[in-house]
């Protein structure tokens, strides 16, 4: 069994079998309540099943939201002695689109980045390992400039993530011996809060 956790948009937790069949799925569309719901969603999904890998959605997403999901995935994996598989969240969205809509040309996954900006990743079908073929890496652009950036490419704006699709991408990456993302999340931007500097000396 493969467990997937993603908090790049709402909160999605999924458990799939080795062949990709969905064993359990739980999600919340709330983009701000990750910490409040993620424990409950895990309880709904995780049972006595023999989990072999934990897939962590690595974004793009807001700083705080991503940290909650990734920390949860890593803590669960450490507790059970399991490997963590880092997968860019847009790959899960792309696989869901390919499975459901079978686009014949390039398409863009677009997610709301707030502050009148969007995150865009461009894909073109599946590669030889059955993983969405990323042809243009994720970029953050003002929403007002997104049409110019896409230049006629079919854009699909995603508001929630399919946790099962993310788990399937992770399973295929493991089977192919591939690493799709680094350990560092793909933050849309760094947090506004910063560590204060040293206090000024008073003479």
C-alpha positions, 0 to 999 in steps of 0.5 A: 500500500502507498499512502499519499499526503498533500496540502498544496491546495486543500488537504488530501490523503489517499491510500492506494494498492500497488496496482493503483486501485484506491483503498481509501481517500479523504480530503478537505477543500479548505485551503487554510485549515490543514492543521485542523483536519489532517490528523482526522483525515489520516485516521479515516484512511490509515488502518492495519494495511501494510504501507510500504511508502509515503508520498509527500506532495511537494507543491507548488503551494503556500509556505505554511500549508506545504510545511504541514503536509510534508511534516505529517508525511515525514513524521508518519514515515519515520514512525513506521520506518518507511521511505518518503517519496517526494512528488511535485503536486502538479504531477498528481493533478496532471495525471488525474487530467490525463486519466479523465480527459486524455488531452491530445496536446500540451496542457497547463496545470494552473493553481491559484497562488493568491495575491493575484498570482497563479502557478503554472506547469506545462505537461505533454502526455505520459513518459515511458514510465507512465509519469506525466511528462513535464515540458516546462517547469513550474513558474509563478506569474501574475494572473493578468499575465497568465494568458500571455504566458500560456500562449494558446496552450490549453489551461486547466485550473485546479482547485483541489488535488487528487490524492490518489493520482499523486500516490500513483505518480509516486508508485510509478516513480518508485517502480522506475527508480526515479526521483521527481523532486528534491527534499526542499518543497516548491514554495510559491514564495517565502513567508512574510514573517522573518527572523528579526535582526540583532537589536541595535546597540544603545550607547 
